[in-house]
Amino acid sequence: MRPGRVAPVSEPEPDSKPDADDESEPVQEPAPDPEPESNPALPPPPPRRGRGSGIDSWQAWANIAKVPYDPDDGRNDIIDACIRAGVLDAE
């Protein structure tokens, strides 16, 4: 059996044709989400002076923050290493 009348199918014409002089910005992908912090569970640092500011406190905090330091480093050296590593603000 032969089909009856066949009509070609075409897409509708767009509402407006893009101009060659169109200066609109092209669509861009959104910026990726920022990287998660490397150590979001980092407790607050020990005080820099006074009670609780000893080398043992700073060594423990640097270990939690995964900041390398030399065994011979003093408290101020460890604080400086934490600042260079970006886990502690310079004050």
C-alpha angles and dihedrals in degrees: 000000000000120000118248124240114339122207123193117242121226136181119251116257115258117255092247133008117234112253121230087229093053108135098187118130116260117245111267132197114257117258113267118256113268116266113266115255112272093233112017093166094061110137120224114282122256117263116276093226138016129026113002095018097107127128092257091060092048093047090052092048093047089051091053090047090048092236112155119226136165118261088236093054118118127224093271091048090054091048089051091049090053091050092049090048089055097238094108131046118235111245 
